[in-house]
């Protein structure tokens, strides 16, 4: 489903290289700080989209940072290759961005995998912004998917929005997961709406089916499944729980998830003596989510930044009522890219990042002189129905059949 939407996104444009982008098979690199074993909607989106693109015949690799001992190259279903790069995490699973330190590693991946499209995910991901910047230096087509909503007033939003403006000023296409998210992104990054597409998220409804027998009809159960962090609105949730419990004596809360804001909910439960009406389940395995959802009547989402909450779709699929708070361009050469940065991003920030773009290009030339592209080994494609894993599996089956035939003789 996501793969079909991704294909349709490019067919909207009639000019430039992206009009032809899906008439041939591509090597696509997904880049984000957020991927498995970290859990969340962005991680699930990247994995499912990659599987859809592999099923369509494209080669897909994923680049993220190392998670603890998970470093190097790992292979997932259908030969999906994941590069866990040794980059330092700065805050909340996002790497520190200095732009230049990631260029040698990303260039190595892009060249070895013969990447033709770089697809970055999430405004929160510093690695995603770095990948867009380096991809343009290398002359690759770029796509960016935004998963969150941002404000315009506080200092963190102002800085993030300025960085987003610089990153997206010469990106070929942008994808948002809802129409509200599109409006938000267009305003934040001063974009032409024609190069922004809306492709909503989706879930497999066969995995999230209703089961009314699991509900207790003598009480109303509100289910909340979320990471317990500030941007998910946990402080807001802690403020409304006592008021709702006071107003509705038969109301109960079932809260799944873990995070630093759990202490807020525990303090509310202790202060108002709501131990029998507010259950904190802690972190949930994916296989246990449906079992929690079908126990409730209402699904509540209090996120401050959510553009399209996957848990909302899962809750609706399980039969709960849901309450929520809330054209491609050509790859620019260096001289035109510098002009675009200076005119689109403001006189100060534009000039600074135009200078950074020149340094990035010079650094690339140095790397290409030290290690030419021609001497770098081409990576083996293990993905897809005709990948190396499938071929080895077929050879193994044929060998076993041959052995069994010899034994029978």
Long-range contacts (C-beta under 8 A, 24 or more apart in sequence): 1-52, 1-202, 2-45, 2-48, 2-49, 2-52, 2-199, 2-201, 2-202, 3-49, 3-52, 3-53, 3-55, 3-56, 4-52, 5-199, 5-200, 6-49, 6-52, 6-53, 6-175, 6-199, 7-56, 8-197, 8-199, 9-173, 9-175, 9-197, 9-199, 10-173, 10-328, 12-197, 12-327, 13-173, 13-327, 13-328, 15-327, 16-172, 16-327, 16-328, 16-329, 16-330, 17-141, 17-172, 17-328, 17-330, 17-331, 18-141, 18-172, 18-173, 18-327, 18-328, 18-329, 19-328, 21-117, 21-141, 21-328, 25-57, 25-58, 25-59, 26-58, 26-59, 26-116, 26-117, 27-58, 27-59, 27-60, 27-61, 27-113, 27-114, 27-115, 27-116, 27-117, 28-53, 28-58, 28-59, 28-60, 28-61, 28-115, 28-116, 28-117, 28-118, 28-119, 29-60, 29-61, 29-62, 29-63, 29-109, 29-110, 29-113, 29-115, 29-117, 29-118, 29-119, 29-131, 30-60, 30-61, 30-62, 30-63, 30-119, 30-120, 30-121, 31-62, 31-63, 31-64, 31-106, 31-118, 31-119, 31-120, 31-121, 31-125, 31-127, 31-128, 31-131, 32-64, 32-120, 32-121, 32-122, 32-125, 32-127, 32-128, 33-64, 33-65, 33-89, 33-93, 33-94, 33-95, 33-122, 33-124, 33-125, 33-126, 33-127, 33-128, 34-64, 34-93, 34-121, 34-122, 34-124, 34-125, 35-62, 35-64, 35-82, 36-76, 36-82, 37-67, 37-70, 38-67, 38-93, 39-286, 40-227, 41-147, 41-201, 41-308, 41-309, 41-310, 41-311, 42-121, 42-122, 42-147, 44-310, 45-121, 45-145, 45-147, 45-177, 45-201, 45-310, 46-121, 47-76, 47-80, 50-80, 51-77, 51-78, 51-80, 54-78, 54-79, 54-80, 54-383, 54-384, 55-384, 57-384, 58-384, 59-113, 59-381, 59-383, 59-384, 60-383, 61-109, 61-113, 61-115, 61-379, 61-383, 63-106, 63-109, 63-127, 63-131, 64-127, 65-89, 65-93, 65-95, 65-127, 75-382, 75-389, 78-383, 78-384, 78-385, 78-387, 79-381, 79-382, 79-383, 79-384, 79-387, 79-388, 79-389, 79-390, 80-383, 81-113, 81-379, 81-382, 81-383, 83-109, 85-127, 87-127, 90-126, 92-124, 94-124, 94-125, 94-126, 94-127, 95-125, 95-126, 95-127, 96-126, 97-126, 97-127, 97-129, 97-130, 99-130, 99-133, 99-356, 99-360, 100-359, 100-360, 100-363, 102-127, 102-130, 102-131, 102-134, 103-130, 103-134, 103-137, 103-360, 103-363, 103-364, 103-367, 104-367, 106-130, 106-131, 106-134, 107-134, 107-138, 107-364, 107-367, 108-376, 110-134, 110-135, 110-138, 110-140, 111-373, 111-376, 112-376, 112-377, 112-378, 112-379, 113-379, 114-378, 114-379, 115-140, 116-140, 116-141, 117-141, 117-142, 117-143, 118-142, 118-143, 119-143, 119-144, 119-145, 120-144, 120-145, 121-145, 121-147, 122-146, 122-147, 122-148, 123-147, 123-148, 123-150, 123-160, 123-164, 124-148, 124-160, 129-163, 129-164, 129-167, 132-167, 132-168, 132-171, 133-167, 133-356, 133-357, 133-360, 134-360, 134-364, 136-170, 136-331, 136-332, 136-337, 136-357, 137-357, 137-360, 137-361, 137-364, 138-364, 139-331, 140-331, 141-172, 141-328, 141-331, 142-171, 142-172, 142-173, 143-171, 143-172, 143-173, 143-174, 143-175, 144-168, 144-171, 144-173, 144-174, 144-175, 145-174, 145-175, 145-176, 145-177, 146-174, 146-175, 146-176, 146-177, 146-181, 146-185, 146-307, 147-177, 147-181, 147-307, 147-308, 148-181, 148-305, 148-306, 148-307, 149-180, 149-181, 149-184, 149-304, 149-305, 149-306, 149-307, 149-326, 150-184, 150-188, 150-305, 152-187, 152-188, 161-188, 161-189, 162-345, 162-346, 162-349, 164-188, 164-189, 165-189, 165-190, 165-344, 165-345, 165-349, 166-341, 166-345, 166-349, 166-350, 166-353, 169-340, 169-341, 169-344, 169-345, 170-329, 170-332, 170-337, 170-340, 170-341, 171-195, 172-328, 172-329, 172-331, 173-197, 173-327, 173-328, 175-199, 176-307, 177-201, 177-307, 177-308, 178-307, 178-308, 180-307, 180-326, 181-307, 181-308, 184-307, 190-344, 192-327, 194-327, 195-327, 195-328, 195-329, 200-308, 201-308, 201-310, 201-313, 202-313, 203-310, 203-313, 203-314, 203-317, 205-317, 207-290, 208-289, 208-290, 208-293, 208-314, 208-317, 208-318, 209-290, 209-317, 209-318, 210-294, 210-317, 210-318, 210-319, 211-294, 211-318, 212-294, 212-319, 214-291, 214-294, 214-295, 215-294, 215-295, 215-296, 215-297, 216-295, 218-250, 219-250, 219-251, 219-252, 220-248, 220-250, 220-251, 220-252, 220-297, 220-298, 221-252, 221-253, 221-254, 221-295, 221-296, 221-297, 221-298, 222-251, 222-252, 222-253, 222-254, 222-296, 222-297, 222-298, 222-299, 222-300, 223-254, 223-255, 223-256, 223-292, 223-293, 223-295, 223-296, 223-298, 223-299, 223-300, 223-315, 223-320, 224-253, 224-254, 224-255, 224-256, 224-257, 224-299, 224-300, 224-301, 224-302, 225-255, 225-256, 225-257, 225-284, 225-289, 225-292, 225-293, 225-299, 225-311, 225-314, 225-315, 226-256, 226-257, 226-301, 226-302, 226-303, 226-311, 227-257, 227-258, 227-259, 228-257, 228-258, 228-259, 228-260, 228-261, 228-262, 228-264, 228-265, 229-259, 229-260, 229-261, 230-261, 230-304, 231-303, 231-304, 231-305, 232-259, 232-261, 232-302, 232-303, 232-304, 232-306, 233-301, 233-302, 233-303, 233-304, 233-325, 234-259, 234-261, 234-264, 234-265, 234-302, 235-261, 235-264, 236-302, 236-304, 236-325, 237-265, 237-300, 237-302, 238-264, 238-265, 238-267, 238-268, 240-302, 241-265, 241-268, 241-272, 241-274, 241-278, 242-268, 242-271, 242-272, 242-274, 245-272, 245-274, 245-277, 245-278, 251-277, 252-277, 252-278, 252-279, 253-277, 253-278, 253-279, 254-279, 254-281, 254-292, 254-295, 254-296, 255-279, 255-280, 255-281, 256-281, 256-282, 256-283, 256-284, 256-289, 256-292, 257-281, 257-282, 257-283, 257-284, 258-282, 258-283, 289-314, 290-314, 290-318, 293-318, 293-320, 294-318, 294-319, 296-320, 297-321, 298-322, 298-323, 299-323, 301-325, 334-358, 334-361
